[in-house]
Amino acid sequence: PQRAFKMATTKPPSVALGSGDGPFMETMAAVVVVPLSVALRVGIRRRLPWFVDMAVLVVPFACVVTETLPALGTAAGLLVCAVGLRPSEADAEAAVRLFRSATALATGVSILAVDFAACFPDRYKKTHDVGLSLMDLGTAATAFGDGLRRRQSSKSQRKKVPWALLALGAGRTLFVKATGYPEPEAEYRHGWNFFWTLACVAVVEKQSSPLVLLLVALVFVVAAPADPPWAPGVETVPCYVALHSAAKTFLEAHGGADRRRGLYFSVLAFAFLLRAGYHPVSRAKGNLGYVLVSFAISVLIFELLLLLAAPSKTTPSSGGLLHSLQRPGNLLAYFLAANLLVGAAKSLVDPTTVERKSAVVALLFAHSALAAAAVAAYQEKLPLLRRRLVGRHKKEVEVELQSNHHK
């Protein structure tokens, strides 16, 4: 009985968090690697095999977060290639889709690589208290991208409840409590998780206009105590509501696909980022500094994609992994599949004991399988679409021949 009581009251092992004290320029270079990879892939404009597609989109970022390649050098090389291949016309809607796809790709790689202590540096992990790291921007970028997508919502959409996010949040909480799955105590407590945060943001954003919600959320962020008594995760909801509402307001003020205006926004965002760096930044507290820095970085990434990678509707499609992620519901499916890979990896081996080379190979192999599955799911509907297009083309040709014959 004493042994059973001891096992029941023992807390599951916690996962170590990072310090976030890495160089600012290195963190920024690591952040822009995935958007630059997306820009390079869009600029190629050709259908590639899934493994080449994965090599262009995933391998550079995976090598950066595992310190196989330098972040600054990789970002500079991708930038030079992307500038030379950028499309002549831009589309703001395409930039929104690419922003959300880039966020999903970066998140999928990071949540699996972070468990391999031999290859993932501490400066990229989520911070304990104060500081900014690569993984601190995941939820912020997701909330910002969701705000870009939902900038125009109908009255019927306002009444919908995010049942999928609520179910996923409850499912993850029950799974963690039932299996003793290790989770960072300083990141989520009392059953809180990423899905609960997004569900709360989705419910709140339907209640009023974006500008009103932005002002109210900023008031809550500023008025929040320095050391909140409730669990980390709950008190950060206002900061993500502010980012979500700020994304809507930003895109309405942006005015479409004017690249000159986008360049002005980029300069202002970079200056804003430098100024916001003087404020203490804390993801765990969700303070004003975190909101300002996350907003500035998200705007920079969006403008970078708009300037380099957002093709107009007349640009030929390149297909592949990017177009698979842009389909409705596929981003959430990709994120869930990446989480399942994390759970499978932890159940098969202890990631903390894996050597560096083996960890890098396992990371690339896992995401190769994930990319292949995503591309396969996308290509299943291509034959039907191709038959429809060919049939429509044949009918148009027959009508034209008949009209010419009558003439």
C-alpha positions as a Markdown table, in Angstrom:
| # | Residue | x | y | z |
|---|---|---|---|---|
| 1 | Pro | 0.0 | 0.0 | 0.0 |
| 2 | Gln | 2.8 | 2.4 | 0.8 |
| 3 | Arg | 4.4 | 1.8 | -2.6 |
| 4 | Ala | 1.1 | 2.2 | -4.4 |
| 5 | Phe | 0.4 | 5.5 | -2.6 |
| 6 | Lys | 3.9 | 6.7 | -3.5 |
| 7 | Met | 3.4 | 5.9 | -7.2 |
| 8 | Ala | 0.0 | 7.6 | -7.2 |
| 9 | Thr | 1.2 | 10.8 | -5.6 |
| 10 | Thr | 4.5 | 11.0 | -7.6 |
| 11 | Lys | 4.4 | 13.7 | -10.3 |
| 12 | Pro | 5.4 | 12.7 | -13.8 |
| 13 | Pro | 8.8 | 13.9 | -15.0 |
| 14 | Ser | 8.9 | 17.4 | -16.3 |
| 15 | Val | 10.5 | 18.5 | -19.5 |
| 16 | Ala | 13.3 | 21.0 | -19.3 |
| 17 | Leu | 12.6 | 24.5 | -20.7 |
| 18 | Gly | 15.2 | 26.9 | -22.2 |
| 19 | Ser | 16.6 | 30.1 | -21.0 |
| 20 | Gly | 15.9 | 32.2 | -24.2 |
| 21 | Asp | 19.3 | 34.0 | -23.8 |
| 22 | Gly | 20.5 | 33.3 | -27.3 |
| 23 | Pro | 21.8 | 36.1 | -29.6 |
| 24 | Phe | 18.9 | 38.1 | -31.1 |
| 25 | Met | 20.1 | 38.0 | -34.7 |
| 26 | Glu | 20.6 | 34.3 | -34.5 |
| 27 | Thr | 17.0 | 33.8 | -33.2 |
| 28 | Met | 15.7 | 36.1 | -36.0 |
| 29 | Ala | 17.6 | 34.2 | -38.6 |
| 30 | Ala | 16.2 | 30.9 | -37.4 |
| 31 | Val | 12.7 | 32.4 | -37.5 |
| 32 | Val | 12.9 | 33.5 | -41.1 |
| 33 | Val | 14.4 | 30.2 | -42.5 |
| 34 | Val | 11.1 | 28.5 | -43.1 |
| 35 | Pro | 9.4 | 31.6 | -44.8 |
| 36 | Leu | 12.5 | 31.9 | -47.0 |
| 37 | Ser | 12.3 | 28.2 | -47.8 |
| 38 | Val | 8.6 | 28.7 | -48.7 |
| 39 | Ala | 9.6 | 31.6 | -50.9 |
| 40 | Leu | 12.2 | 29.5 | -52.7 |
| 41 | Arg | 9.8 | 26.7 | -53.3 |
| 42 | Val | 7.1 | 29.0 | -54.7 |
| 43 | Gly | 9.7 | 30.6 | -57.0 |
| 44 | Ile | 10.6 | 27.3 | -58.6 |
| 45 | Arg | 7.1 | 26.9 | -60.0 |
| 46 | Arg | 7.5 | 23.3 | -61.0 |
| 47 | Arg | 6.1 | 20.1 | -59.7 |
| 48 | Leu | 8.8 | 18.2 | -57.8 |
| 49 | Pro | 8.9 | 14.8 | -56.2 |
| 50 | Trp | 7.8 | 14.8 | -52.6 |
| 51 | Phe | 11.4 | 14.1 | -51.3 |
| 52 | Val | 12.7 | 17.2 | -53.2 |
| 53 | Asp | 9.8 | 19.2 | -52.0 |
| 54 | Met | 10.5 | 18.2 | -48.4 |
| 55 | Ala | 14.2 | 18.9 | -48.9 |
| 56 | Val | 13.5 | 22.5 | -49.9 |
| 57 | Leu | 10.9 | 23.2 | -47.2 |
| 58 | Val | 11.9 | 21.1 | -44.2 |
| 59 | Val | 15.6 | 20.2 | -44.3 |
| 60 | Pro | 17.0 | 23.8 | -44.0 |
| 61 | Phe | 15.1 | 24.5 | -40.9 |
| 62 | Ala | 15.7 | 21.1 | -39.4 |
| 63 | Cys | 19.4 | 21.5 | -39.9 |
| 64 | Val | 19.3 | 25.0 | -38.3 |
| 65 | Val | 17.5 | 24.0 | -35.2 |
| 66 | Thr | 19.8 | 21.0 | -34.8 |
| 67 | Glu | 22.9 | 23.2 | -35.3 |
| 68 | Thr | 23.9 | 21.2 | -38.3 |
| 69 | Leu | 23.9 | 24.5 | -40.4 |
| 70 | Pro | 24.5 | 28.0 | -39.2 |
| 71 | Ala | 21.3 | 30.1 | -38.9 |
| 72 | Leu | 22.7 | 33.3 | -40.4 |
| 73 | Gly | 24.4 | 31.6 | -43.3 |
| 74 | Thr | 21.4 | 29.5 | -44.2 |
| 75 | Ala | 19.0 | 32.5 | -44.0 |
| 76 | Ala | 21.3 | 34.6 | -46.2 |
| 77 | Gly | 21.7 | 31.8 | -48.8 |
| 78 | Leu | 17.9 | 31.2 | -49.0 |
| 79 | Leu | 17.3 | 35.0 | -49.2 |
| 80 | Val | 19.6 | 35.3 | -52.3 |
| 81 | Cys | 17.9 | 32.4 | -54.0 |
| 82 | Ala | 14.4 | 33.6 | -53.2 |
| 83 | Val | 15.0 | 37.1 | -54.4 |
| 84 | Gly | 16.1 | 35.9 | -57.8 |
| 85 | Leu | 13.0 | 33.7 | -58.2 |
| 86 | Arg | 10.3 | 35.9 | -56.8 |
| 87 | Pro | 7.0 | 36.2 | -58.8 |
| 88 | Ser | 6.3 | 39.4 | -60.7 |
| 89 | Glu | 2.8 | 39.9 | -59.1 |
| 90 | Ala | 1.7 | 39.5 | -55.5 |
| 91 | Asp | -1.5 | 38.5 | -53.8 |
| 92 | Ala | -2.3 | 39.2 | -50.1 |
| 93 | Glu | -4.6 | 36.1 | -49.8 |
| 94 | Ala | -1.7 | 33.9 | -51.1 |
| 95 | Ala | 0.6 | 35.5 | -48.5 |
| 96 | Val | -1.9 | 34.6 | -45.7 |
| 97 | Arg | -2.0 | 31.0 | -46.8 |
| 98 | Leu | 1.8 | 30.8 | -47.1 |
| 99 | Phe | 2.2 | 32.4 | -43.6 |
| 100 | Arg | 0.0 | 29.7 | -42.0 |
| 101 | Ser | 1.7 | 26.9 | -43.9 |
| 102 | Ala | 5.1 | 28.2 | -42.9 |
| 103 | Thr | 4.0 | 28.3 | -39.2 |
| 104 | Ala | 2.7 | 24.7 | -39.4 |
| 105 | Leu | 6.0 | 23.5 | -40.9 |
| 106 | Ala | 8.2 | 25.2 | -38.3 |
| 107 | Thr | 6.0 | 24.0 | -35.5 |
| 108 | Gly | 5.9 | 20.4 | -36.8 |
| 109 | Val | 9.7 | 20.3 | -36.9 |
| 110 | Ser | 10.3 | 22.1 | -33.6 |
| 111 | Ile | 7.9 | 20.0 | -31.4 |
| 112 | Leu | 9.7 | 16.8 | -32.4 |
| 113 | Ala | 13.3 | 18.1 | -32.4 |
| 114 | Val | 12.9 | 19.7 | -28.9 |
| 115 | Asp | 12.8 | 16.3 | -27.2 |
| 116 | Phe | 16.2 | 15.3 | -28.6 |
| 117 | Ala | 18.5 | 17.0 | -26.1 |
| 118 | Ala | 21.6 | 16.0 | -28.0 |
| 119 | Cys | 20.8 | 18.2 | -31.0 |
| 120 | Phe | 18.3 | 20.8 | -30.0 |
| 121 | Pro | 20.0 | 23.8 | -28.1 |
| 122 | Asp | 18.5 | 25.2 | -25.0 |
| 123 | Arg | 18.4 | 28.7 | -26.4 |
| 124 | Tyr | 15.7 | 27.7 | -28.9 |
| 125 | Lys | 13.4 | 26.1 | -26.2 |
| 126 | Lys | 10.5 | 27.9 | -24.5 |
| 127 | Thr | 11.7 | 30.2 | -21.8 |
| 128 | His | 11.0 | 29.8 | -18.1 |
| 129 | Asp | 10.2 | 33.4 | -17.2 |
| 130 | Val | 11.7 | 36.3 | -19.2 |
| 131 | Gly | 13.3 | 36.2 | -22.6 |
| 132 | Leu | 12.5 | 35.3 | -26.2 |
| 133 | Ser | 13.4 | 32.1 | -28.0 |
| 134 | Leu | 12.4 | 30.4 | -31.2 |
| 135 | Met | 9.6 | 28.2 | -29.7 |
| 136 | Asp | 8.1 | 31.1 | -27.8 |
| 137 | Leu | 6.7 | 32.4 | -31.1 |
| 138 | Gly | 4.8 | 29.2 | -32.1 |
| 139 | Thr | 1.4 | 30.0 | -30.5 |
| 140 | Ala | 1.8 | 33.7 | -31.2 |
| 141 | Ala | 2.3 | 33.1 | -34.9 |
| 142 | Thr | -0.6 | 30.7 | -35.0 |
| 143 | Ala | -2.9 | 33.2 | -33.4 |
| 144 | Phe | -1.7 | 35.9 | -35.8 |
| 145 | Gly | -2.2 | 33.7 | -38.8 |
| 146 | Asp | -5.7 | 32.7 | -37.7 |
| 147 | Gly | -6.5 | 36.4 | -37.3 |
| 148 | Leu | -5.3 | 37.0 | -40.9 |
| 149 | Arg | -7.6 | 34.2 | -42.2 |
| 150 | Arg | -10.7 | 35.3 | -40.2 |
| 151 | Arg | -10.5 | 39.0 | -40.9 |
| 152 | Gln | -13.9 | 38.8 | -42.7 |
| 153 | Ser | -16.4 | 36.6 | -40.9 |
| 154 | Ser | -20.1 | 36.3 | -41.6 |
| 155 | Lys | -22.8 | 36.4 | -38.9 |
| 156 | Ser | -23.3 | 32.7 | -39.2 |
| 157 | Gln | -19.6 | 32.0 | -38.6 |
| 158 | Arg | -19.8 | 34.2 | -35.5 |
| 159 | Lys | -22.3 | 31.8 | -33.9 |
| 160 | Lys | -20.2 | 28.7 | -34.4 |
| 161 | Val | -18.4 | 27.1 | -31.4 |
| 162 | Pro | -14.9 | 25.7 | -32.0 |
| 163 | Trp | -15.9 | 22.2 | -31.0 |
| 164 | Ala | -12.9 | 20.6 | -32.7 |
| 165 | Leu | -10.4 | 22.7 | -30.6 |
| 166 | Leu | -12.4 | 22.1 | -27.5 |
| 167 | Ala | -12.4 | 18.3 | -28.1 |
| 168 | Leu | -8.7 | 18.3 | -28.9 |
| 169 | Gly | -7.9 | 20.3 | -25.7 |
| 170 | Ala | -10.0 | 17.9 | -23.6 |
| 171 | Gly | -8.5 | 14.9 | -25.3 |
| 172 | Arg | -5.0 | 16.0 | -24.7 |
| 173 | Thr | -5.6 | 16.8 | -21.1 |
| 174 | Leu | -7.2 | 13.4 | -20.4 |
| 175 | Phe | -4.4 | 11.6 | -22.3 |
| 176 | Val | -1.7 | 13.5 | -20.3 |
| 177 | Lys | -3.4 | 12.8 | -16.9 |
| 178 | Ala | -4.2 | 9.2 | -17.7 |
| 179 | Thr | -0.7 | 8.2 | -19.0 |
| 180 | Gly | 1.5 | 10.4 | -17.0 |
| 181 | Tyr | 2.9 | 11.9 | -20.2 |
| 182 | Pro | 5.8 | 14.3 | -19.3 |
| 183 | Glu | 5.0 | 18.0 | -19.9 |
| 184 | Pro | 6.8 | 21.2 | -18.8 |
| 185 | Glu | 5.4 | 22.4 | -15.5 |
| 186 | Ala | 6.4 | 26.0 | -16.2 |
| 187 | Glu | 4.6 | 25.9 | -19.6 |
| 188 | Tyr | 1.2 | 24.4 | -18.9 |
| 189 | Arg | -0.5 | 23.6 | -15.6 |
| 190 | His | -3.8 | 22.2 | -14.4 |
| 191 | Gly | -4.6 | 20.6 | -17.8 |
| 192 | Trp | -4.1 | 23.7 | -19.9 |
| 193 | Asn | -2.6 | 23.3 | -23.4 |
| 194 | Phe | -2.2 | 24.8 | -26.9 |
| 195 | Phe | -5.7 | 23.8 | -28.0 |
| 196 | Trp | -7.5 | 25.4 | -25.0 |
| 197 | Thr | -5.7 | 28.7 | -25.9 |
| 198 | Leu | -6.8 | 28.6 | -29.5 |
| 199 | Ala | -10.4 | 27.7 | -28.5 |
| 200 | Cys | -10.6 | 30.6 | -26.1 |
| 201 | Val | -9.3 | 33.0 | -28.7 |
| 202 | Ala | -11.8 | 31.6 | -31.3 |
| 203 | Val | -14.7 | 32.1 | -28.9 |
| 204 | Val | -13.7 | 35.6 | -27.8 |
| 205 | Glu | -13.0 | 37.0 | -31.3 |
| 206 | Lys | -16.6 | 36.4 | -32.3 |
| 207 | Gln | -18.0 | 38.7 | -29.7 |
| 208 | Ser | -17.0 | 42.2 | -31.0 |
| 209 | Ser | -15.1 | 44.1 | -33.6 |
| 210 | Pro | -11.3 | 43.5 | -33.9 |
| 211 | Leu | -10.4 | 47.0 | -32.8 |
| 212 | Val | -12.5 | 46.9 | -29.7 |
| 213 | Leu | -11.2 | 43.5 | -28.8 |
| 214 | Leu | -7.6 | 44.7 | -29.4 |
| 215 | Leu | -8.0 | 47.6 | -27.0 |
| 216 | Val | -9.8 | 45.5 | -24.3 |
| 217 | Ala | -7.2 | 42.7 | -24.6 |
| 218 | Leu | -4.3 | 45.2 | -24.3 |
| 219 | Val | -5.9 | 46.7 | -21.2 |
| 220 | Phe | -6.0 | 43.2 | -19.6 |
| 221 | Val | -2.4 | 42.6 | -20.7 |
| 222 | Val | -1.1 | 45.8 | -19.1 |
| 223 | Ala | -3.3 | 45.5 | -16.0 |
| 224 | Ala | -2.3 | 41.8 | -15.3 |
| 225 | Pro | -0.1 | 41.3 | -12.2 |
| 226 | Ala | 3.6 | 40.6 | -12.5 |
| 227 | Asp | 3.2 | 37.3 | -10.8 |
| 228 | Pro | -0.3 | 36.0 | -11.6 |
| 229 | Pro | -1.8 | 33.5 | -9.0 |
| 230 | Trp | -3.4 | 31.3 | -11.6 |
| 231 | Ala | -1.9 | 28.8 | -13.9 |
| 232 | Pro | 0.4 | 29.7 | -16.8 |
| 233 | Gly | -1.7 | 29.5 | -19.9 |
| 234 | Val | -4.9 | 31.0 | -18.6 |
| 235 | Glu | -3.4 | 34.5 | -18.0 |
| 236 | Thr | -1.8 | 34.5 | -21.5 |
| 237 | Val | -5.2 | 34.3 | -23.4 |
| 238 | Pro | -5.6 | 38.1 | -23.5 |
| 239 | Cys | -2.2 | 38.5 | -25.2 |
| 240 | Tyr | -3.2 | 36.0 | -27.9 |
| 241 | Val | -6.6 | 37.7 | -28.3 |
| 242 | Ala | -4.6 | 40.9 | -28.8 |
| 243 | Leu | -2.4 | 39.3 | -31.5 |
| 244 | His | -5.5 | 37.8 | -33.2 |
| 245 | Ser | -7.3 | 41.1 | -33.3 |
| 246 | Ala | -4.2 | 43.0 | -34.3 |
| 247 | Ala | -3.8 | 40.7 | -37.3 |
| 248 | Lys | -7.3 | 41.6 | -38.5 |
| 249 | Thr | -6.7 | 45.3 | -38.0 |
| 250 | Phe | -3.3 | 45.1 | -39.7 |
| 251 | Leu | -4.5 | 43.4 | -42.8 |
| 252 | Glu | -7.4 | 45.9 | -43.2 |
| 253 | Ala | -5.0 | 48.8 | -43.0 |
| 254 | His | -2.5 | 47.0 | -45.3 |
| 255 | Gly | -4.7 | 47.5 | -48.3 |
| 256 | Gly | -4.0 | 44.4 | -50.4 |
| 257 | Ala | -0.9 | 43.5 | -52.4 |
| 258 | Asp | 0.9 | 46.9 | -52.8 |
| 259 | Arg | 4.5 | 45.9 | -52.4 |
| 260 | Arg | 5.7 | 49.5 | -51.8 |
| 261 | Arg | 3.3 | 49.8 | -48.9 |
| 262 | Gly | 4.4 | 46.4 | -47.7 |
| 263 | Leu | 8.0 | 47.6 | -47.7 |
| 264 | Tyr | 7.0 | 50.6 | -45.6 |
| 265 | Phe | 5.2 | 48.2 | -43.1 |
| 266 | Ser | 8.4 | 46.1 | -43.0 |
| 267 | Val | 10.6 | 49.0 | -42.1 |
| 268 | Leu | 8.2 | 50.2 | -39.5 |
| 269 | Ala | 7.8 | 46.7 | -38.0 |
| 270 | Phe | 11.6 | 46.3 | -37.8 |
| 271 | Ala | 12.0 | 49.7 | -36.0 |
| 272 | Phe | 9.1 | 48.7 | -33.8 |
| 273 | Leu | 10.8 | 45.4 | -33.0 |
| 274 | Leu | 14.1 | 47.2 | -32.1 |
| 275 | Arg | 12.1 | 49.5 | -29.8 |
| 276 | Ala | 10.1 | 46.7 | -28.2 |
| 277 | Gly | 13.3 | 44.9 | -27.4 |
| 278 | Tyr | 13.9 | 47.3 | -24.6 |
| 279 | His | 10.8 | 46.0 | -22.7 |
| 280 | Pro | 10.9 | 42.8 | -20.7 |
| 281 | Val | 9.5 | 39.9 | -22.9 |
| 282 | Ser | 7.8 | 37.0 | -21.1 |
| 283 | Arg | 5.7 | 34.4 | -22.9 |
| 284 | Ala | 4.9 | 32.7 | -19.6 |
| 285 | Lys | 3.3 | 35.9 | -18.3 |
| 286 | Gly | 1.9 | 37.1 | -21.6 |
| 287 | Asn | 3.1 | 40.7 | -21.0 |
| 288 | Leu | 3.0 | 43.7 | -23.3 |
| 289 | Gly | 6.6 | 43.2 | -24.4 |
| 290 | Tyr | 5.8 | 39.7 | -25.7 |
| 291 | Val | 2.7 | 41.0 | -27.6 |
| 292 | Leu | 4.8 | 43.8 | -29.2 |
| 293 | Val | 7.7 | 41.6 | -30.2 |
| 294 | Ser | 5.5 | 38.8 | -31.5 |
| 295 | Phe | 3.4 | 41.2 | -33.5 |
| 296 | Ala | 6.4 | 42.9 | -35.1 |
| 297 | Ile | 8.0 | 39.5 | -36.0 |
| 298 | Ser | 4.8 | 38.2 | -37.5 |
| 299 | Val | 4.4 | 41.3 | -39.6 |
| 300 | Leu | 8.0 | 41.0 | -40.8 |
| 301 | Ile | 7.3 | 37.4 | -41.8 |
| 302 | Phe | 4.1 | 38.3 | -43.6 |
| 303 | Glu | 5.7 | 41.1 | -45.5 |
| 304 | Leu | 8.6 | 38.9 | -46.4 |
| 305 | Leu | 6.3 | 36.3 | -47.9 |
| 306 | Leu | 4.3 | 39.0 | -49.7 |
| 307 | Leu | 7.4 | 40.5 | -51.2 |
| 308 | Leu | 9.1 | 37.3 | -52.2 |
| 309 | Ala | 6.6 | 34.4 | -52.4 |
| 310 | Ala | 3.0 | 35.4 | -52.7 |
| 311 | Pro | 2.0 | 34.6 | -56.4 |
| 312 | Ser | -1.1 | 36.1 | -58.0 |
| 313 | Lys | -4.0 | 33.9 | -59.0 |
| 314 | Thr | -2.6 | 33.8 | -62.6 |
| 315 | Thr | 0.7 | 32.2 | -61.6 |
| 316 | Pro | 0.9 | 28.5 | -62.4 |
| 317 | Ser | 0.6 | 26.2 | -59.4 |
| 318 | Ser | 3.6 | 24.1 | -58.3 |
| 319 | Gly | 1.5 | 21.6 | -56.3 |
| 320 | Gly | 3.1 | 19.5 | -53.6 |
| 321 | Leu | 3.4 | 19.9 | -49.8 |
| 322 | Leu | 2.5 | 23.6 | -49.7 |
| 323 | His | -0.7 | 23.1 | -51.6 |
| 324 | Ser | -1.6 | 20.2 | -49.4 |
| 325 | Leu | -1.2 | 22.3 | -46.2 |
| 326 | Gln | -3.3 | 25.1 | -47.8 |
| 327 | Arg | -6.4 | 22.8 | -48.1 |
| 328 | Pro | -9.1 | 23.4 | -45.5 |
| 329 | Gly | -8.5 | 21.3 | -42.3 |
| 330 | Asn | -5.1 | 20.1 | -43.4 |
| 331 | Leu | -3.1 | 22.4 | -41.2 |
| 332 | Leu | -4.7 | 21.0 | -38.1 |
| 333 | Ala | -4.3 | 17.5 | -39.4 |
| 334 | Tyr | -0.6 | 18.1 | -40.1 |
| 335 | Phe | -0.1 | 19.4 | -36.6 |
| 336 | Leu | -1.9 | 16.5 | -35.0 |
| 337 | Ala | 0.2 | 14.0 | -37.1 |
| 338 | Ala | 3.3 | 15.8 | -35.9 |
| 339 | Asn | 2.1 | 15.4 | -32.3 |
| 340 | Leu | 1.5 | 11.7 | -32.9 |
| 341 | Leu | 5.0 | 11.4 | -34.2 |
| 342 | Val | 6.2 | 13.0 | -30.9 |
| 343 | Gly | 4.2 | 10.5 | -28.8 |
| 344 | Ala | 5.4 | 7.6 | -30.9 |
| 345 | Ala | 9.1 | 8.7 | -30.6 |
| 346 | Lys | 8.8 | 9.0 | -26.8 |
| 347 | Ser | 7.1 | 5.6 | -26.5 |
| 348 | Leu | 9.7 | 3.8 | -28.5 |
| 349 | Val | 12.9 | 5.4 | -27.2 |
| 350 | Asp | 14.1 | 7.8 | -24.6 |
| 351 | Pro | 14.9 | 10.9 | -26.7 |
| 352 | Thr | 17.3 | 12.3 | -24.1 |
| 353 | Thr | 19.6 | 9.3 | -24.6 |
| 354 | Val | 19.8 | 9.4 | -28.4 |
| 355 | Glu | 23.1 | 10.5 | -29.9 |
| 356 | Arg | 23.3 | 13.6 | -32.0 |
| 357 | Lys | 23.7 | 12.0 | -35.5 |
| 358 | Ser | 21.0 | 9.4 | -34.7 |
| 359 | Ala | 18.6 | 12.2 | -33.5 |
| 360 | Val | 19.1 | 14.3 | -36.7 |
| 361 | Val | 18.5 | 11.2 | -38.9 |
| 362 | Ala | 15.4 | 10.2 | -37.0 |
| 363 | Leu | 14.0 | 13.8 | -37.2 |
| 364 | Leu | 14.5 | 13.9 | -41.0 |
| 365 | Phe | 13.1 | 10.5 | -41.5 |
| 366 | Ala | 10.0 | 11.2 | -39.4 |
| 367 | His | 9.2 | 14.4 | -41.3 |
| 368 | Ser | 9.9 | 12.7 | -44.6 |
| 369 | Ala | 7.2 | 10.2 | -43.8 |
| 370 | Leu | 4.9 | 13.1 | -42.7 |
| 371 | Ala | 5.6 | 15.1 | -45.9 |
| 372 | Ala | 4.9 | 12.0 | -48.0 |
| 373 | Ala | 1.6 | 11.3 | -46.3 |
| 374 | Ala | 0.6 | 15.0 | -46.8 |
| 375 | Val | 1.4 | 15.0 | -50.5 |
| 376 | Ala | -0.3 | 11.6 | -51.0 |
| 377 | Ala | -3.5 | 13.0 | -49.4 |
| 378 | Tyr | -3.3 | 16.0 | -51.7 |
| 379 | Gln | -2.7 | 13.9 | -54.8 |
| 380 | Glu | -5.7 | 11.6 | -54.2 |
| 381 | Lys | -8.1 | 14.3 | -55.4 |
| 382 | Leu | -5.9 | 15.4 | -58.4 |
| 383 | Pro | -7.1 | 12.7 | -60.8 |
| 384 | Leu | -10.8 | 13.6 | -60.3 |
| 385 | Leu | -10.0 | 17.3 | -60.7 |
| 386 | Arg | -7.9 | 16.5 | -63.8 |
| 387 | Arg | -10.8 | 14.6 | -65.3 |
| 388 | Arg | -13.2 | 17.4 | -64.7 |
| 389 | Leu | -10.9 | 19.9 | -66.2 |
| 390 | Val | -10.2 | 17.8 | -69.3 |
| 391 | Gly | -14.0 | 17.1 | -69.7 |
| 392 | Arg | -14.8 | 20.8 | -69.5 |
| 393 | His | -12.0 | 21.5 | -72.0 |
| 394 | Lys | -13.4 | 18.9 | -74.4 |
| 395 | Lys | -16.9 | 20.4 | -74.1 |
| 396 | Glu | -15.6 | 23.9 | -74.8 |
| 397 | Val | -13.7 | 22.6 | -77.9 |
| 398 | Glu | -16.8 | 20.8 | -79.2 |
| 399 | Val | -19.0 | 23.9 | -78.8 |
| 400 | Glu | -16.4 | 26.0 | -80.6 |
| 401 | Leu | -16.2 | 23.5 | -83.4 |
| 402 | Gln | -20.0 | 23.4 | -83.8 |
| 403 | Ser | -20.2 | 27.2 | -83.9 |
| 404 | Asn | -17.5 | 27.4 | -86.5 |
| 405 | His | -19.3 | 24.7 | -88.5 |
| 406 | His | -22.6 | 26.6 | -88.5 |
| 407 | Lys | -20.8 | 29.8 | -89.5 |
